[in-house]
Structures are given as structure tokens and as C-alpha cells.
Amino acid sequence: APDGAGADPAAHAEPVPGASAPAVLAYHDVGPDDSSRYTVSLEDFDAQLRALRHAGYRTLSTGEFTDFLRTGRTPGPRTVYLTFDDGTHGLWTHADPVLARYGMKAAAYLITGQVGTHRPYYLSWAEIERMARSGRWDFQAHTHLGHERAAVDAAGHERSVFTNRLWLADEGRVETPDEYRRRVEADLDRSVSELVAHDLPRPRLFAYPFSERLDESNLGARGADALRAMLRERFTATLTNSAARPLPAGPRAAAAGQVQRLEITRGTTPAGLLRELARWAPVAPQDVDRPLSERANWQTTGDTGRSGPGILTGDSRPPDGTDYVSADYRPLATADWTDYRLRATAGGLHGTSNSVGVTVRAGSAHPVALAVGRNTASVTTGGSRGTGERRSCRLDPSATHRITVSVTPRQVRVSVDGDPCTAVPAGRWRAAEGAGGFSLSVRNDGAEQQWPRFTSLEVE
């Protein structure tokens, strides 16, 4: 219907919980081009916004979203922040009328050096000014001319010029860290100055080109830290579609200065969008019921070819050649947990070659991992550099142990069979930097031995 009313295409989709933190959606373009998975058709975009409206969502401006990151005050029970990367012409000609129809807002992340070029693919400054006057759009940073790929080594392998030191063919070498820093700083400053020069507010957020991860670049740890520092000096936070750890909008993401987005492509249906929003929506520990029975809420890590907790509970057998399996419980929905207790029972523990594991504050900058075998329990603390310490306690030998792990912002306490094992105090970091849910694991290094398993798990 012209006014957006009518049948809801996602009316029978899984209901979305009453989330308190906004979800960030990442679009690229809207239009008739069916050759790119990053271009959403006009009909699908309309259906997605209609589904959001019927589900009770409202959209946020960049100012409202950054206020949430700064204060932690939730902007409402169901909100989304719509972002569009690159600044394509389709935002004005196709997306804007749909936004107007539903009374929604969005943010365009501009490659400022491409504005007005390759017409009609990119927006012009005149179109951007009209979009700004509409009140539906604001404009953020996506580099000046840093959204391209170039050679990063003598073999000619091409990667993002923003997150990599480039190969200087004439000199037969890679950029020095100082050369890289000067080039990227100049690009970021030009991006900001171009927006301000066209009477637009100074950008507060930055979206990584290609959403590439820094751990996949050639910058190294020190170079990645230097880039993050450059971005922190200029922006409230950065956005990416591909984070090394779950960073949905919330306290953990605000502490990290980076927010993970839900990417929308041509194949995203309205019902699929609502299902993904349900998966991202925060859940409280007290609302978790019998997690081992919630097969769809586990994300198995490693190359097991399986999902769900079946391997952890002994209901299914790991593939041949596998000696370790780990699964995260709702990593996006639990990213901001700070106070909870796990009670688990593990069985099938034999000798020293198999064990079960419980990791709390999973995905945070300060995870704590517990491994329990027949005779011993050990606790390892982690950090952003993979460093930490290990503590152990002896157990009465048994094939079955009862495990309790209590998590608060101040410490993690571990008990086995009702006896205290160890307590790990928090450092001086903010609670949000140690926030996170939990994962379980099983290990079996002995080819003929029975795999260990979790027989019960409760969350309080």
C-alpha cells in the first residue's frame, strides 16, 4: 500500500524480544541492480522497513545512537540504527522515499573523495545537501580515498589500503609504520574536513572500509593499536560487520570503541531480518532456561561440521580426527553479562587425557577459562594479548564433578563438588571490558577413551 500499511510480510516470524540496546543494520545500496548481493531491491527494502514498523521498532539518528554509547541509557525497547556505506546515488533516488513513507531515519557513511564521481553511481554534494535538509539523513565518515585495495607485497596481493601498509614498487619495500600513519591520518582528516566544508556536522562515527578486521591485516599488534588510536582521537566509535569478537551495541562495544553491525544483503528477507534481530537482542541471565536443550542458541567453534550442544552432552559424536570441541552460548545476546552463576555437572572424565571446560566473560578482553579433569581443575585468565596466569586445585578423583562458577564485576569464583577452588579478582579495568557470557568445551586426547560430557547446566 502507498502509505506502508497492509499485510505484514513477517507477521508469522519468530517474535522479537523487547531488546533494550539498539541493533545497527549495515546496508550498502538500494535499487534495481540484481547483479550485486549488496544492492537490496526497492521492494525488499520497503518490506523490511514495513516489518520493522509492524514489530514496533523506531530508527535512531547518529546523535541518538552515540548518546546511547556515551551514557548507556537505552533509547527505547526496540530501536535500530540504519547505516548505508559508500554513499551511492540509490540512497537518494530509491531509499529516501521509503524512509519518508515510514517516518524513519538513516545515516550515510560517505567516501568523500568519491562524491560526485562515477555518476550516477555516487551521490553528488547537491543531493547530499538535499538529503540533509530532509531531516531523515545524517552523514558519517567512511574514508576520503581509503576505500580501495592495492598491493601489499612484492607478489601483488591486494588488500584494503586503509588497514594495510602498502607495497612501494618503485622502492621495492613496504611502507614504514610512520609512512602508513601519515597517509592514513591525512585521509581521515580530509574526510572530516570535506564533510564540515559542506556545512554538515562533524562526523562522530567511522565505518571501516570493507569491514576488514585488523587481525587480518599486515599492521601487526603495534600498528593496529596505532590505527585504533588515530580513530579514537577523531570519532566516538567505529563500525564493522566483521569483529574478532561479538560487539553488539552495548557497554562492551562502547568500552572497546567498536560496534558490530548486522549486514543486510539482497537475500535478506523481512522474516529473516526479524529472526536475526531476535538473535542479537540482549537476554538476561535470569531469563535463560535449560540452555543445553536450546540447540539453536549455541554457536559451535572449530571445524566440526555440526551446531548445537549435542557434542557437549554426548548426544552426538564428534567427527573423526577431532579432539576438541567448543560452543558459545548466544554470544551476541550475552555480550554484556556481568553478574551470573553457572552450575554444571560433568561426567565421563577419565585419566589425564580428557576434560571439560567452562569459559566465562567469553569474548571479552578478560575471559576466564576453567578446565576440569578427573583429578584436577585449572583456571586460566586471558587478555587482549593472550597473556594471563594459571591456577590449579586438586580434586578427589572421580569420573563426575559438580562445577559452580560465579561471575561478578569484581571477581570470578570457582567451586568444584562444593569446595572452593580459586577466585580470580578483576583488574582495574571497567566492568564492561570484562562483560560476556559463557562457552563450554570438551576435550578428548585419547583415541579409545569415552568423550567427557555435560549432563546438566543451570544459569542463575
C-alpha positions as CSV (number, residue, x, y, z in Angstrom):
1,A,0.0,0.0,0.0
2,P,1.3,3.5,-0.7
3,D,1.3,4.5,3.0
4,G,3.1,1.4,4.1
5,A,0.0,-0.2,5.6
6,G,-1.3,-3.6,4.7
7,A,-0.3,-7.2,5.3
8,D,2.9,-7.7,7.3
9,P,5.3,-9.9,5.4
10,A,6.9,-11.1,8.7
11,A,3.7,-11.4,10.7
12,H,4.4,-15.1,11.3
13,A,8.1,-14.7,12.0
14,E,9.7,-15.5,15.4
15,P,8.7,-12.8,17.8
16,V,11.5,-10.4,18.7
17,P,12.3,-9.9,22.5
18,G,11.9,-6.5,24.0
19,A,15.5,-5.5,23.4
20,S,16.9,-2.6,25.3
21,A,20.1,-1.9,23.2
22,P,19.7,-0.8,19.6
23,A,20.8,-3.0,16.7
24,V,22.9,-1.5,14.0
25,L,22.0,-2.5,10.4
26,A,24.5,-2.3,7.6
27,Y,23.2,-1.6,4.1
28,H,25.1,-0.6,1.0
29,D,22.7,0.3,-1.8
30,V,19.0,0.2,-2.7
31,G,17.9,-0.2,-6.3
32,P,17.1,-2.4,-9.3
33,D,20.7,-3.8,-9.8
34,D,20.3,-7.6,-9.3
35,S,24.0,-8.3,-10.1
36,S,25.3,-7.4,-6.6
37,R,24.4,-9.1,-3.4
38,Y,25.0,-5.7,-1.7
39,T,22.1,-4.0,-3.5
40,V,18.8,-4.5,-1.9
41,S,15.8,-4.2,-4.2
42,L,13.3,-1.4,-3.6
43,E,10.6,-3.9,-2.9
44,D,12.6,-5.8,-0.3
45,F,13.7,-2.6,1.4
46,D,10.1,-1.4,1.6
47,A,9.1,-4.8,3.0
48,Q,12.0,-4.7,5.6
49,L,11.0,-1.3,6.9
50,R,7.4,-2.3,7.0
51,A,8.3,-5.4,9.0
52,L,10.4,-3.3,11.4
53,R,7.5,-0.9,11.9
54,H,5.0,-3.7,12.5
55,A,7.4,-5.2,15.0
56,G,7.4,-1.9,17.0
57,Y,10.9,-0.6,16.0
58,R,11.8,3.0,15.6
59,T,15.0,4.3,14.0
60,L,17.7,6.4,15.6
61,S,19.8,9.3,14.3
62,T,23.6,9.1,14.8
63,G,23.3,11.6,17.6
64,E,20.8,9.4,19.5
65,F,22.9,6.3,18.9
66,T,26.2,7.9,20.1
67,D,24.3,9.3,23.1
68,F,23.5,5.7,23.9
69,L,27.1,4.6,23.6
70,R,28.2,7.5,25.8
71,T,25.6,7.3,28.6
72,G,24.4,3.7,28.4
73,R,20.8,5.0,28.7
74,T,18.6,2.9,26.4
75,P,16.8,4.9,23.7
76,G,13.7,2.6,23.9
77,P,12.6,-1.0,24.0
78,R,13.1,-1.6,20.2
79,T,15.3,0.6,18.2
80,V,17.6,0.2,15.1
81,Y,20.2,2.4,13.7
82,L,20.2,2.2,9.9
83,T,23.6,2.7,8.2
84,F,24.5,2.8,4.5
85,D,28.1,2.5,3.4
86,D,29.8,4.3,0.5
87,G,27.2,7.0,-0.4
88,T,25.6,5.7,-3.6
89,H,23.0,7.5,-5.7
90,G,20.4,4.9,-4.8
91,L,20.1,6.3,-1.3
92,W,18.5,9.5,-2.6
93,T,16.5,8.1,-5.5
94,H,15.3,4.8,-4.0
95,A,15.9,4.6,-0.3
96,D,14.9,8.1,0.8
97,P,11.2,7.8,-0.4
98,V,10.8,4.6,1.5
99,L,12.3,6.2,4.7
100,A,9.9,9.1,4.2
101,R,6.9,6.7,3.9
102,Y,7.7,5.1,7.2
103,G,8.9,8.2,9.0
104,M,12.4,6.6,9.6
105,K,15.9,7.9,9.7
106,A,19.3,6.7,8.4
107,A,23.0,7.6,8.3
108,A,25.1,7.6,5.1
109,Y,28.8,6.8,5.5
110,L,30.5,8.7,2.7
111,I,33.7,8.0,0.8
112,T,34.1,11.8,0.5
113,G,36.7,11.5,-2.3
114,Q,34.2,9.7,-4.5
115,V,31.3,12.1,-4.0
116,G,30.2,13.4,-7.4
117,T,32.4,10.9,-9.3
118,H,31.4,7.9,-11.5
119,R,28.0,9.4,-11.9
120,P,25.3,8.3,-11.4
121,Y,26.8,5.7,-9.1
122,Y,27.8,8.0,-6.3
123,L,25.8,10.8,-4.7
124,S,26.7,14.4,-5.6
125,W,27.1,17.1,-2.9
126,A,23.9,18.8,-4.1
127,E,22.0,15.6,-3.5
128,I,23.7,15.2,-0.1
129,E,22.6,18.7,0.9
130,R,19.0,18.0,-0.1
131,M,19.1,14.7,2.0
132,A,20.4,16.6,5.0
133,R,17.7,19.2,4.7
134,S,15.0,16.4,4.7
135,G,15.9,15.6,8.4
136,R,15.9,11.9,7.6
137,W,19.7,11.6,6.9
138,D,22.9,12.4,8.6
139,F,26.4,11.8,7.2
140,Q,29.4,10.0,8.7
141,A,32.9,9.0,7.7
142,H,34.0,6.1,5.5
143,T,37.4,7.5,4.5
144,H,38.3,10.1,1.8
145,L,40.0,7.8,-0.7
146,G,40.9,4.9,1.5
147,H,38.1,2.6,0.3
148,E,40.1,0.6,-2.3
149,R,42.6,-2.2,-2.5
150,A,46.2,-2.2,-3.6
151,A,49.3,-4.4,-3.5
152,V,50.7,-5.0,0.0
153,D,53.7,-7.2,-1.0
154,A,56.0,-8.0,-3.9
155,A,53.7,-10.8,-5.1
156,G,51.0,-8.2,-5.8
157,H,48.4,-9.5,-3.3
158,E,45.8,-6.7,-2.9
159,R,44.2,-5.7,0.4
160,S,42.5,-2.7,1.9
161,V,44.7,0.4,1.7
162,F,43.2,1.6,5.0
163,T,44.1,-1.3,7.1
164,N,47.4,-2.3,5.5
165,R,50.8,-0.9,4.8
166,L,51.3,-0.7,1.0
167,W,53.9,-2.1,-1.2
168,L,56.0,0.6,-2.7
169,A,57.0,-0.9,-6.0
170,D,59.5,1.8,-7.1
171,E,61.4,1.3,-3.9
172,G,60.9,-2.4,-3.6
173,R,59.6,-2.3,0.0
174,V,56.6,-2.0,2.2
175,E,55.6,1.4,3.8
176,T,57.2,2.1,7.1
177,P,54.9,2.4,10.1
178,D,55.4,6.2,10.1
179,E,54.6,6.5,6.3
180,Y,51.4,4.4,6.9
181,R,50.4,6.6,9.8
182,R,50.9,9.8,7.9
183,R,49.0,8.6,4.9
184,V,46.0,7.3,7.0
185,E,45.9,10.4,9.2
186,A,45.8,12.6,6.1
187,D,43.0,10.6,4.6
188,L,40.9,10.7,7.8
189,D,41.4,14.4,8.3
190,R,40.5,15.1,4.7
191,S,37.3,13.0,5.1
192,V,36.3,15.0,8.1
193,S,37.1,18.4,6.6
194,E,35.2,17.6,3.4
195,L,32.0,17.0,5.4
196,V,32.4,20.1,7.5
197,A,33.2,22.2,4.5
198,H,29.8,21.3,3.0
199,D,28.1,22.6,6.1
200,L,27.5,19.1,7.6
201,P,28.1,18.4,11.3
202,R,31.5,16.9,12.1
203,P,31.2,13.1,11.8
204,R,31.0,11.2,15.1
205,L,31.3,7.7,13.8
206,F,33.6,5.9,11.3
207,A,32.8,2.7,9.3
208,Y,35.8,0.5,8.3
209,P,36.2,0.1,4.5
210,F,35.2,-3.5,3.5
211,S,34.7,-4.2,7.2
212,E,38.1,-5.8,7.3
213,R,39.4,-7.0,10.6
214,L,42.7,-5.6,11.9
215,D,43.9,-9.1,12.9
216,E,43.8,-10.0,9.2
217,S,46.0,-7.0,8.1
218,N,49.8,-6.6,7.9
219,L,49.9,-3.9,10.5
220,G,50.9,-6.2,13.4
221,A,49.8,-5.6,17.0
222,R,51.5,-2.2,17.4
223,G,50.3,-1.0,14.0
224,A,46.7,-2.0,14.8
225,D,46.9,-0.2,18.1
226,A,48.2,2.9,16.4
227,L,45.3,2.9,13.9
228,R,42.8,2.4,16.8
229,A,44.4,5.4,18.5
230,M,44.0,7.6,15.3
231,L,40.4,6.6,15.2
232,R,39.7,7.3,18.9
233,E,41.2,10.8,18.5
234,R,38.6,11.6,15.8
235,F,35.5,9.5,16.5
236,T,33.2,8.3,19.2
237,A,33.3,4.7,17.9
238,T,34.0,2.7,14.8
239,L,31.6,0.3,13.0
240,T,32.4,-3.0,11.4
241,N,30.5,-6.0,10.1
242,S,33.2,-8.5,10.9
243,A,34.5,-8.2,14.5
244,A,37.1,-10.5,16.1
245,R,34.7,-11.0,19.0
246,P,31.0,-10.2,19.5
247,L,30.5,-6.5,19.9
248,P,26.8,-5.7,19.5
249,A,25.8,-2.2,20.6
250,G,26.1,-2.0,24.4
251,P,28.5,-1.4,27.2
252,R,31.2,-3.8,26.0
253,A,31.1,-2.3,22.5
254,A,31.3,1.2,24.0
255,A,34.3,0.2,26.1
256,A,36.0,-1.2,23.0
257,G,35.2,1.8,20.9
258,Q,33.8,-0.5,18.1
259,V,30.3,-1.7,17.3
260,Q,29.4,-4.7,15.3
261,R,26.7,-4.4,12.6
262,L,24.1,-6.8,11.2
263,E,24.8,-6.8,7.4
264,I,21.7,-6.7,5.1
265,T,22.1,-8.1,1.6
266,R,19.9,-8.9,-1.4
267,G,18.9,-12.2,0.1
268,T,17.7,-10.9,3.5
269,T,14.0,-11.4,3.8
270,P,11.8,-9.4,6.3
271,A,11.2,-12.6,8.3
272,G,15.0,-13.3,8.3
273,L,15.8,-9.8,9.4
274,L,13.5,-10.2,12.4
275,R,15.0,-13.6,13.3
276,E,18.5,-12.0,13.2
277,L,17.3,-9.2,15.4
278,A,15.9,-11.7,17.9
279,R,19.3,-13.5,17.9
280,W,21.1,-10.2,18.6
281,A,18.7,-8.9,21.2
282,P,20.1,-8.9,24.8
283,V,18.9,-11.6,27.1
284,A,19.2,-11.5,30.9
285,P,20.8,-14.4,32.9
286,Q,17.5,-15.0,34.8
287,D,15.7,-15.5,31.5
288,V,17.9,-18.4,30.4
289,D,16.1,-21.7,30.8
290,R,17.8,-25.1,30.3
291,P,20.5,-23.9,27.9
292,L,21.6,-27.4,27.0
293,S,18.2,-28.1,25.4
294,E,18.3,-24.9,23.3
295,R,20.1,-26.3,20.3
296,A,19.6,-23.3,18.1
297,N,21.2,-20.9,20.6
298,W,24.7,-22.5,20.5
299,Q,27.4,-21.5,18.1
300,T,29.9,-24.3,17.7
301,T,33.5,-23.2,17.0
302,G,36.1,-25.2,15.1
303,D,35.7,-27.3,12.0
304,T,33.2,-29.8,13.4
305,G,30.5,-29.5,10.7
306,R,27.9,-29.5,13.5
307,S,26.0,-27.0,15.5
308,G,24.3,-27.1,18.9
309,P,25.3,-28.6,22.2
310,G,24.9,-32.3,21.1
311,I,28.6,-33.0,21.1
312,L,28.9,-31.3,24.5
313,T,26.2,-33.5,26.0
314,G,27.2,-36.8,24.4
315,D,24.1,-36.9,22.2
316,S,26.3,-36.8,19.1
317,R,29.8,-37.9,18.4
318,P,32.5,-35.5,17.1
319,P,33.9,-36.1,13.6
320,D,36.9,-38.5,13.3
321,G,40.1,-36.7,14.0
322,T,38.6,-34.2,16.3
323,D,40.0,-33.9,19.9
324,Y,38.4,-30.6,21.0
325,V,35.0,-29.0,20.5
326,S,33.8,-25.7,21.9
327,A,30.5,-23.9,21.7
328,D,29.4,-20.4,22.7
329,Y,26.0,-19.8,24.2
330,R,24.2,-16.9,22.5
331,P,27.4,-14.8,22.1
332,L,25.7,-11.7,20.8
333,A,22.8,-11.8,23.3
334,T,25.1,-12.3,26.3
335,A,27.9,-9.9,25.4
336,D,27.0,-7.5,28.3
337,W,26.6,-10.0,31.1
338,T,28.4,-9.0,34.3
339,D,26.6,-10.9,37.1
340,Y,25.7,-14.6,36.8
341,R,26.3,-18.0,38.2
342,L,26.7,-21.3,36.3
343,R,26.0,-24.7,37.9
344,A,27.1,-27.7,35.8
345,T,27.7,-31.4,36.2
346,A,30.2,-33.1,34.0
347,G,30.7,-36.9,33.6
348,G,32.8,-39.3,31.6
349,L,36.1,-38.0,33.0
350,H,38.9,-40.5,32.6
351,G,42.7,-40.2,33.4
352,T,44.5,-37.1,32.3
353,S,43.6,-37.2,28.6
354,N,40.1,-35.7,28.7
355,S,38.4,-32.8,30.4
356,V,35.5,-30.4,30.2
357,G,35.9,-26.6,30.0
358,V,33.8,-23.6,31.0
359,T,34.8,-20.1,29.9
360,V,33.1,-17.1,31.4
361,R,33.4,-13.5,30.3
362,A,33.6,-15.2,26.9
363,G,34.6,-12.8,24.1
364,S,35.6,-10.1,26.4
365,A,39.0,-8.5,26.9
366,H,39.4,-10.5,30.1
367,P,38.0,-14.1,29.8
368,V,38.4,-16.7,32.5
369,A,38.7,-20.4,31.4
370,L,38.1,-23.4,33.7
371,A,39.2,-26.9,32.7
372,V,38.1,-29.8,34.9
373,G,39.5,-33.3,34.6
374,R,39.2,-36.4,36.7
375,N,41.8,-35.3,39.3
376,T,42.5,-31.6,38.7
377,A,40.8,-28.3,37.9
378,S,42.7,-25.4,36.4
379,V,41.7,-21.8,35.8
380,T,43.4,-19.6,33.2
381,T,42.9,-15.9,32.9
382,G,43.2,-14.3,29.5
383,G,43.7,-10.8,28.0
384,S,43.7,-9.0,24.7
385,R,47.3,-10.2,24.1
386,G,46.6,-13.8,25.0
387,T,48.6,-13.4,28.2
388,G,47.4,-14.4,31.7
389,E,48.1,-16.7,34.6
390,R,47.1,-20.2,35.5
391,R,45.9,-21.5,38.9
392,S,45.1,-25.2,39.7
393,C,43.5,-27.2,42.5
394,R,43.5,-30.9,43.3
395,L,40.2,-32.8,43.2
396,D,39.1,-36.1,44.7
397,P,39.5,-38.4,41.7
398,S,36.1,-39.0,40.1
399,A,34.5,-39.5,36.7
400,T,31.9,-37.0,37.7
401,H,32.3,-33.5,39.1
402,R,29.8,-30.7,40.0
403,I,31.1,-27.2,38.9
404,T,30.0,-23.8,40.1
405,V,31.3,-20.6,38.5
406,S,30.2,-17.3,39.9
407,V,30.8,-14.1,37.9
408,T,30.6,-10.5,39.3
409,P,32.3,-7.3,38.1
410,R,34.8,-7.7,41.0
411,Q,35.8,-11.4,40.6
412,V,35.2,-14.9,39.3
413,R,34.9,-17.6,41.9
414,V,35.2,-21.3,41.1
415,S,34.0,-24.3,43.2
416,V,34.1,-28.0,42.4
417,D,32.0,-30.5,44.3
418,G,31.0,-27.8,46.8
419,D,34.6,-27.0,47.7
420,P,36.2,-23.6,46.8
421,C,38.9,-23.9,44.1
422,T,40.0,-20.4,43.4
423,A,38.9,-16.8,43.0
424,V,40.2,-14.5,40.2
425,P,39.9,-10.8,41.1
426,A,39.1,-8.2,38.5
427,G,41.8,-5.8,37.5
428,R,41.4,-2.0,37.4
429,W,39.5,-2.2,34.0
430,R,35.9,-1.2,33.7
431,A,33.3,-3.8,34.2
432,A,32.2,-3.5,30.6
433,E,35.6,-4.6,29.4
434,G,35.2,-7.9,31.2
435,A,31.5,-8.4,30.3
436,G,30.5,-11.5,28.5
437,G,28.5,-14.7,28.5
438,F,29.9,-18.3,28.5
439,S,31.1,-21.1,26.4
440,L,31.5,-24.9,27.1
441,S,34.1,-27.3,25.7
442,V,35.0,-30.9,25.8
443,R,38.5,-32.4,25.1
444,N,39.5,-36.0,24.4
445,D,43.1,-36.7,23.6
446,G,42.8,-40.5,24.0
447,A,41.6,-42.2,20.8
448,E,39.9,-45.1,22.6
449,Q,38.5,-43.3,25.6
450,Q,35.0,-42.1,26.1
451,W,34.4,-38.5,25.5
452,P,33.5,-36.4,28.5
453,R,30.1,-34.7,28.6
454,F,28.0,-32.1,30.4
455,T,24.9,-33.8,32.0
456,S,23.4,-30.6,33.4
457,L,23.7,-26.9,33.2
458,E,21.8,-24.1,35.0
459,V,22.2,-20.3,34.8
460,E,21.3,-18.1,37.7
